Amino acid sequence: MTGEDGSVVLIAEIGQAHEGSLGLAHSYIEALAKTGVDAAKFQVHIAEAESSAFEKFRINFSREDLTRFDYWKRMQFDVEEWAGLKRSCEDHGLEFLASPFSIAAFDLLEQIGVQRYKIGSGELTNSLLLDRISETRKEVILSSGLSSYAELEVATSILKKAGSPYSILQCTSSYPTSPEEWGLNALSEMRTRFQCPVGFSDHSGDIFACLAAAALGASAVEFHAVFDKRMFGPDTSSSIVIDDIKRLSEGIRQIEKALRSPVDKNRLERYGEIKSMFGKSLAVNKDLKMGHKMVVGDLESKKPAGMGIAAGDYQRVLGKTITRDVNRNSFLNETDLAN
């Protein structure tokens, strides 16, 4: 996934930060629209379709949810509510992006008409889901947090065979992710291996990892969004607060400008005046009598440049004889020296 002009695509994941509240979900969209991001991403969970009684997550989870299964149910919206969220994104100039976690979720997203799919790390080996999605030939974004290169090869081969365009996001499924785990090296490795756009999915909870990824050529950056880190939720500690997302967006756009504007270090014309101001000329640090033979201890360098012999040429005055009396702090000129 890359912007139409080759720009980095900024994906703010609302995920489950909406806490099952449709109003809060719409509030996130409205707030994110003011931060400079390109897409608002959701997770479509349909508890009965994606979970079984054997799931280890069916444990006591919060004061509001008896089990994690109940939590998934609380995160659900019906098809009309999802369609409303998609319209809200479009009304605010954002792409609605979502990850399905079941065939039922995929069918729902097809019903509301999404233009591309994001595949979460845990679904990358779900060939049943990938096959269904690939039949649409819509673009697919693969998150690689729980996947080996071998598993990525299988997933990409499914999409390639079907003719579905795809990109891969380097991701580390650690919440929050420490700098040692960011895996920035994988960006170039994946680009070489898979010959496709490669981006970065972040769980660090701060803006620095995404800025680094953008500087290393990530085609897209994805990060969790939250209004306040004191809110409840499994992703809160690895999310970026809304105000910081605006700073992140501004930083990435500046990085893009820098990468598109190579500097020729040999073109120094505009620095002529300042180079003279801060350049140095050779001066003496003591009174010297005519006939004195110059040693390095006699010399000082002083601003500006162009006042005689350049400070960079000091070695060629050593051992030469002063042709006249020279006062302390005076600049040295060629006529002051004789062999």
N, C-alpha and C positions, 0 to 999 in steps of 0.2 A: 504494500500500500504506500503510494507516494502521491504528494500533491500534484495537481495538474501542471504546475510550473516547476516541478521538481522539489518543491519545498517539503520540509518535515511536517508530517501530519501529527497533530496533537490530539490524543484521545484521552478524555477524562472519564474514568470509569466510576460511575455512581454505584454500580454493583448492588449490594444490599444496604447501602447507607441510607436508603429511603425508609428502612424499618417497616416495610409493608404499608406505608402511608402513601396513598396516591397524591395527596396534596404536597407532601414533602418531596416526592419524586419530581413533581412539576417545579417546585421551588429550586431544586438543584439545577434543573435545566435552565431556568431563568438566570440563576446566579452564574452558571458556567458560561452562558452566552456573553457575559461581560468580561471574560478573562482572556479571550483571544484563542480559545481552543477550537478545533475543527469538528469534533464529534463528541457526543455524550454516549457512553456505553453502559448497557444494562446486562444483567444475567437473568435468563428466563428459566426459572425453576418451577416444575410441576411435580410436586412431591410424590404423588402416587406413581407417576411414570418413571421417575429416575431413581427411586429408593426402594429398598426391600427391608424386611424385618431383620435381616442379617447385617445391615449396615452398622458399623461400629459407631457412627455418629449419632445413632439413636440413643443418646444419653441425656441426662439432665443438663440443660444448656443455659438457662437463664431464669430470672424471676418471672418472666412473662411466658416462657415456653417450657413445657414439661420436658420435651426432648428436642433434639436437633431436627427431627422429622417435623415436629410442630412448628419449628422455626421456618423450615422450608415452606410449609403451608402458608405461614403468615407473610412470606415474601411474594406470594402469587398475586397476579392480576389477571383478570379475564381478557379475552381478545379485544373487546371494545376499549378497555382501559389501556391496554398496550397500544392500540391504534391511536388513542388520544395522546399518549406520551410521544409517539412518533410524530404526530402532527405538531405537537408543541415544539419538538426539536426543530422541525422544518420551519415553523413560524419564527423561530429565533436564530435561523441561519446555521443550525448545526445538523450534522448527519446523525440519524438514529442508528446506533450500532448495538448489536446484542450477541451474546453467547448462548446457544441452546444447550441444554444438558439432557435432552431426551429427544426421541423422534417426535413425541407430542409437542415439545417446545419448537422443534424445527417446523412442524406443520403450522403452528400458530404464527411463526414469523413469516412463513410463506404467505399465509392468509393476509397479513397486514402489509406485505410487499416490501421487504427489506432489499437493499441493493447489494449487500455483501454480508459475509458471516465471519464472526470471530470464533475460533475454536480454543477453548480453555485447555490448560495443560493436561488436565485429567482426562480429556476426551480425545486426545491426539491419537491414541491407539484404538479408538472406537470406530472400526471400519464400517460398521452398520450405519452410523451417523454420517461419516465422511462420504460413503457411497451415495447416500440420499442427497446430501448437499451438492456433491459433484455433478449430479444429474442436472442441476439447475444451471451449471456452468457460470455461476456467479463467483466473484472473487472471494477468496478465503484467506483469512489471516490466522496463522498457526502460532500458538504460544508454546514454547519449548521447555517450560520449567521442569516438567517431570519426565522428559524424553531424552533418550540417547540419540546419537546420530543415526544409528541403525533404524530406530523407530521413526525418525524424521524422514528417512529414505522411503520407508513404506508409505507413510502418509502423503508425501509429495508425489510418489509414483501414482497413487490413486487419483489425485487431482490432475496430474499431468496427462494421464491416460484419458481422462474425461474432457480435457481441454479447459479446465478451470484455472484462471490465473490465481497465483498465490504469493504470499510473502510470509516470512518467518520472523518472529520476535524472540530475541534472546531474553530469557526470563529465568529467574531463580526463585523457586517456591519456598522461600524462607521469609517469615513475617515478624518484624521488619528485616530487610536484607542489609547486612553489614557491607562496607566497601570491599572487603576481601572476597565477598560472594557475588559482586555485581556481574562478573564475567564479561567485561568489556572486550576482552580478547576474542570472544566468540563471534563478535560482529563480523570481523574480517574473515574468520574461519568459515562461518556459515555462508558468507557471500561467495567465497571461493568454491565451497562444496556444492552449493545448490543453485548458483547462478540466478538468483532472484533477489528482489528487494528484501533487505534485512533491517528490522527495527529493534526496539528495546521496550520490554514490559517491566515496569519498575514496582518494587515493593519496599523501597527503602524508607519511605515516609518523609523524604525531603527532596529538594529540587536538584541536588548536585549530580546524582547519577544520570538523570535525563539530560542535563546540560553537557555532561561528558560524552554521552552517547551521541548527541547531536553533533558535537565537535568531531566525532569519529565517523560521521557519515550515516547515522541511522536514518532510515527512510520514514520512520514513524516512531513516536514515543507514546507509551500508554502508562497511565498512573491512576491510582485510586484517589478519589476526591472525597472530602468530608468538610462539613461546616466547622466542626470543632473536634479536636482529638479526645475530648472528654466524653464524647458520645459513645453509646454502646454499639458493639458490632465486632465481628471477627477480623475485619480489615482496618479498623480505626488506627491502630499503631503504625500501619504501613501505608497510610494515606497522606495526602498533601492537603492542607487547608486551602479554602477557596482563595483567600488573599494572596497566598504564596503561589498559587497557580498562575495568577496574572503576572507575577514576577518571572516565573518560569517561561511563560509564553514570550514575554518581552526579551528574555535572555536568549532563547532559541532563535528568534527572528534576527537578533543582532549577530549571533554566531553564523547564521546563514549568509548574511551580508558580508561578513568577514571572509567566509570560505569562497564566496563568489567574486571576491575582489583581491586578487593576488597583488602583492606589493613587489615592485622591482627595486631591490636594494641598491642597484647601480644608478638609479635615477634620483639624484640628490639636488637638482636645481633649486627646488623650493626651499632648501635648507641653507642656501648660500649665506644669507645674512646672519642666521643664528649660529652657523658653524664658525663664522668669523667672531661673533660675540663670545662664544664659549671656547673657541680655540685658544691655543697658547703659543706665545713667542718666547724665545730665550732672553733671559735677563741675568745680571750678575747680583749676587747676594752680599757683596762687600765692595768697598772702594778698591780698584785695581790700578796699579801704576803701569805706565808704558814699559814694555819689555817683559811684563809678567807672562809666564807660560801657563796656559789654561789647564786646569784640572776640574774634575767633575764636582768637587766641593765648592767651586766658585759659582755654580750655576743655580738658577731658579727658573721656573716656567710661570709666565704671567699672561692673563687675558689683556687684550684680545689677540687673535691671530693677525698676521700681516704686519707686525711691527718690526720686522727684520728677519732674523733667522728663525725658522720654525722650531718649536721645542722637539719635534720628532727627529730633527737633524743634529741633535746635540753632540753625537759622537764625533762628527767631523770637525768640531772646534777644539776638541781635546788635543793638547800638545802644541797648539798654535800660539803665537806671540801677540800680545796686545800692542797696537800701534799708537795708542794714545792713552792718557789717563781716563779711566771710566769710573763714574760715580756709582755707588751702591743703588740698586733697583733700576739701573739704566738697561734698556734693551740693547742687545748685541746686533750689529750690522756687519755685512761682509767687509766693509772698509775698516772695521776695527781690528781685523785679524790679518796676520801675515804668517807664512810658513817659517 
